[in-house]
Amino acid sequence: MESQKAVVEEIESAADKCIKWTNKLMEALDSRYAHWRPRILSRVEKRLLKDGWDEEDIEEASWSYRETIHLHRVPAVSRRFWPRIRSFIIPEVSAAYTRCLEAERRILISERKSVIKHEALHTLSTPVPGSSTIFYPPPHTICDFPGFIPLIDDPSDDPLDPDDPRLLSALGEAVGVVDKWWLEQKALLAALFPAGTGEDVLTLATSVFRIPLWNWDGPLRCAVVVGWSGTRQYLHYFESGAPVLEGRVWEVELCERGAITAQYLVGSLGLRQAENVTEADMDRMSARFVCAQCPIVKPGRAAFPWRECIEHDVGRNDQDPNSHTFPSWLLLSAVATQDVLRREGDEHSTGKIPHWPCAVAVPGRGGANSTGPAWTIVFQPSYIRYPRLRRAFLNEAGVHPAITAFRRGVGTGFAYGDRHR
């Protein structure tokens, strides 16, 4: 056993010596070749240039073939060794040449698409009816328009000029494509309702939709809109490189919670047959509402148009499922609405309804947090001795006549009302 063990140790020792000798020899060769390689690479480049290859292609391929040259231990680039070297260098340079051509083509097509998108967004932009929004065709659809495809796929190496007559002609044809696209999207939106309702349902005030808006990580938020006019404002929403909505109406969902609020608001205006009331009918009313569920804070309570009431209810309910589960809104009187409309145009106004605002006092006298200062404002600066029930003020509690609630000190507050002495 001892003799066998000694033999094994001798073999292992000899193997270690062989490995060390091999490594030392390879290091010496590497060190020696380190002096050769710059000279060899330089001569290879000269040979390739002499054969007609482009300098950029050679530079691109050099990162590949320099390791191959090192592997083959090419001692020199001479007539004797060049055919041997050329057999594995030319494929690398040829592949680099192909990659460069493909990259240049991609850049050219990308630049053409940029020109087309820029001109199309400028030429095809149209105002959205009933809104300050400007519609721009979804950018991802523009380059798919039939008239633009030949311009993008043009085999020439020439860039696309914005004044190119072919582009101007294609833009004229694209107007019809956009109109057709609108009709298709409108039909898809109407298809969300039960069969047989038709596209007229998209004009109703109770047709409320939820549209997810996307960013890089997924849904950023949801837009709550009413009817076709509201949905149309978001069909062009996009963010370059992100999985965005980009006009796909199948992303739109019916918003039942918003429809309930819309029905409530229609009923609070005294309009019968809520299912037949249109957006235009609600807009003509120019009504303003305050939320009866939100707590009163010191700056006051916000007055909302009817669409913002729907957004408010749905948004609060999304944040807290136990909040705003049912609609509860208070309608401002005509005088209060006029004052709110006036202050909505003032960029310095907070747009808030104070806690105990007087219907006739100058702005700034409202905002009292208790009945005492409010009572003083009514009787002294405004000279209202006997306010009529439910006329001088609107009781935010929505139960008691204003003067009764005021004298008893009940209710949550008052909002603007008509001036009646």
N, C-alpha and C positions, 0 to 999 in steps of 0.2 A: 504493500500500500504506500509505504514511504517513497519507494522508487517511482511509482506511477505519479504520485503527487509532485515529485521533483521534475518529472518530464513535462507535466502540464504547465508548471510554473515557467520552465524554460521556453516552451512554445508561446505562452502569453507574453513573456518578456521580448521575444523575437518579434512578435506581431506589433507590440507597442513601438519598437524601434523602427519597423517598416513604416508605420503610420506617421511617426515624427519625421522620418526622412522624406516621405512623400509630401507632407505639408511644407517642409522647408524648401523642397524643390519647387513646389507650386508658388510659394511666396517669391522665390527668386525669379521664376518665370514671369509672374505678375509684375514684379518690380521692373524687370527688363522690358516687358511689353508696354509698361506705362510710358516709356520713352518712345516706343514705336507708334502708339495709337494716334497721337495728334498728327504726326506726319502722314500716316496711312489714311486717316479720315480726310485730311486736306487733299491728298492725291485722288481719293475716291470722288470727292466733290468735283474736282477738276475734270475727271474722266466723265462724270455724269453731265456736267455742263457742256463738255465737248460733244456728247451724244445728243444734245438738244433738250435736256430736261430743264424745267424751270427751277430757279434758285429757291423759291418758297417751298416747292414740293420737296426739294432735296433736304431743306432744313426740317420740314415736317417729318420726313422719313428717317432722318439721321438718328432720332431717338430710338428707333427700332433696329436699324442695321448695325449701329455701333456695338451693341452687345453681341450680335451675331459674329461680327468680325473678331471680337475678343474671344469668342468661343472657338472659332476656327483657327486662332493663332496665325493669322495671315502675316507673314514676315515683311511683305512689300507689295506694292501695286505696280507690277511690271507686266509686260506682254505675256509673260509666262503665267502669272498668277491672276491677271484680270479676268479671264474667262471663268475661272473658278469662283472668284468673288462676285462677278456679275450675276451668276445664276441665282444667288440668294438676296442680292441687293435690289435688282430691278423690280421684283414683285413688291417689295416694300415701298419703293418710290412710286410705282404704278398705283398701289392702293392709296398712298398719300395724295396723289394727283386726283384720284376719284373722290376722295373725301373733300378735298378743296373745292372741286367743281360742285359737289352736292351742297356744301356750305354756302358757296356764292349764290347758287340757285335759290336756296332757302332765304337768304338775305334779300335777294332781288324780289322774290314773291312776297316776302313780308313787307318790303317797302311799297310794293304795288298795292297791297291790301291796305296799308296805312293811308296812302293817297286816296284810295276809293272810299274808305270809311270816313275820312275827314271831309271829303267833298259831299258824300251822301248824307252825313249827319247835318251838314250845313244846308244842303239843298232840300232835303226831305223833312226837315223839322217843321212841325205844325203845332199851333196852340191847341191845348185840350179844351173843348167847349165847357164853359162854366168854371174854369179854373185858370190860375196864373201859371200852371205847369206847361212846359213846352215838351211835346212828344218827340222823341228821337227813335227811329227804328232800332230794335235790339241789335247791337253791333254784331252779335254772332250770326245773325241772319243776312246781313248786308252782302257779304261776299258770296252767298249762295244764290243771289239774284241772277237769273239767266243772262242778263246783259253784261254782267261783270265777269263771268267765268272766262270768256275768251280773252279778256284783258289780263287776267291773272295768269292764265296758262300760255300766254304768248311765248313761243320758243325762242324769240330773240333775246339778246342780252341788254336791250335798251330799257331804262327805267320808264315808269309811266308819268307823263306830264299831266298836271292838273288841267291844262288847257287842251288836252288831246281831244279832237273831235269825236273819237269813238267813245270816250268817257262821257262827254256832254250828251251824246245821243243815248247812252245807256242810262244816264240819270233821268232823262225824260221818260224812258220806259219804266223806270223803277217806281215812279209815282203810282202807276197802276198796280204794281206788285204790292206796294204798301197798302193800298186801299183793299186789295183782295185779302191780304193778311189780316187786316182789321176785321173784315167780315167773317173770316174763319175763326178768329179768336172770340168774337162775339157769339157765334153759334156754339162754340165749345163751352162758353160761360153759361149760356142759356140751358145747355144740356144738363147742368147741375141740378136743375129743378125737375119736378115730376113731368112726365111726358104730357104733351098737349098744352103746356102753359104758354109757349111761344116766347119770342124775344122781347115782347112788351113788358114782361115781368122784370126786366133789367132796369126799367124806369121807375119802379116803385120805391117808395121811401123805406119799406120794410125788407128790401132785398139787400141784406148785409153780408159781406164776405170777409174772410180772413186770409191775408196773403203773407206767407213767410218770406222774410228778407234775409239773405244769406251773406256770410263772410267766409273767411278761410276755414274756420272751425265748425261751421254748421249754421243753424238758424240764429240770426242775430236778434231779431225781434219780429213781431207780426204787425202788419198794417191792417187796421180795421177800416173798411171802406164801404160805401153805399153805392149799389147799382153799377151800371156799365161805366158811367162817367168817372166814378171813384176808382174802379179797377183799372181803367185805362191809364190813369196817372202812373201806375206802378208796372205796367207791362214793359217799360224800357229800363227798369232798375237793373243795374249790372255793376260788377266790379271785375276789372281785368284779372284773369287767371283764377278766379274763384268759381266754385260750383253755384252760380247765382241763378236767380229766377229767370232772367232773360226772356220774359214774355211767354213763358209756358203757362197757359191758363189752367192746365190740369193740376197745377200746384195750388190753385185757389180753392178754398173750402167755404161752404156756407157757415155763417156764424149765427147760431140759434140764439145765443145770449144777446147779441147785438140786435137781432130782429125783435126780441121781447122789449128791449128799451125803445126801439123805434115805434112799436105799436103803442107803448105807454105815452110817448111824446105826442103822437098823432091824436090820441084820445084826450090829452090834456089841453089841446088846442080846440077841442070841440068838433073835430072833423069826424064825421060818421063814415062807416065803411072803410076802415083803415086799410083793408087789403087793396083798395083802389086809389089811395092817395099816392101821388108821385113825388119825386124829389123836387120838381118845379113848384108844386103846391106848397111844400114845406119852406122852400126858399123864399117864396113870395110873402110868407107870414113874417119873416125876419124876426122870429121870436128868440128870446134869450131865457135860459133856465139856470137855476142854482141847484146843486146837489143837496138833498135833504139828509143824506146819510153821512157825509163827511163832517167831521167836527169843526166847529167854528174856531178859527185862530185869530190872533190879533190883527194881522193885515186885512182880514176880511174873507169873504167867500167869492170864488170866481164865478163869473157868469159865462155860460157856454152857448154857442150856437148848437143846433140840434145834432149835427154830425159829431161835434166834439163831445156831446153828451154820451153818444154811443161809444166812442173811443174811451171815454172816462170809465164808464161802467165795465166794459170788457177788460180794460187794462187793470183796474183795481181787482176785479174778480180773478184774473190770471195770477196776480201777485199773491192773493189770499183767497182761496176758494170759499171761505166763510164771510167774505166781505162783498157787498154789493151783489148779493145773490138775486135780488129783485130790484127793479127800477123804482126810484122815488125822487121825483124832480119837482121843483117849484117854478111856476111860470111868472116871470116878471111882468108888471103892468106896462101899459103903452109908454107912459112917461119915463119909467125906469129903463125900458128898452131903448128909448131914444137917447137917454143919457149914456147908457152903456155903449151904444153905437158911436156916439160922439167921442167917448174916451178910448174906444178901440183904435181910433185913428191917431191917437196921441202916443208917440213912441216913448214918452216919459211916464205914461200912466201905467199903473200896475194891473189895471183891468179888474180890480177886486171890488166886490160889493161889501161895504163896511158892515159891522155887526148891527148897528142901530141907525142906519142912514136915514136922514130926513129927505123927503121927496122934493122939498123946495129950497133947502138951505144950500148955500154956496159950497162947492167942493172943499173939503178939508174940515168941515164941521161935523162930519160923521165919524164913525169909528169908535164910539163910546162902548165900553165893555159892561156897563151897568145901566139900569133904567133911569137913574138920576140925571146924568148929563144928557141923555137922549130926551128926557122930558123937558129939560131946560131949553134945548135946541128947538123943540117943537113950539113951545109957548113964547119964547122971547125973540130969537132972530126971525123965526118963520111966522109968528103971529097966528098960529093955528090954535084956536080955542077949543073947537069941538070937531076933531077929525071924524069923518064918517066911517062907519064900519066897513072894513075891507077895502077902503078906497084910499085913505091917506097913506097907509102902509100895507105891505104884504107880510102876513105873519109866516115866518119860516117854518114854524111847527106844522102849519098846514091844517090846523084843527079849529082853533078859536078865532073869532073875528078880531081884527087887529086891536081895536081900542079896548076890548074886553081883556085880551091877553096882556096888553100894556098896563092897564090899571091894576091887574091882579099880580103882575110881575111873573107871569108864567110864559111858557114858550121859550124857544131858543134864540129869538131875535127877530128883527124886521129887515126887510129889503125895500128897495125903492118902490114907491107907489105914486098914484095921481095926487095932485094938489087939490084938496077940498077943505074948505073952512067950515 
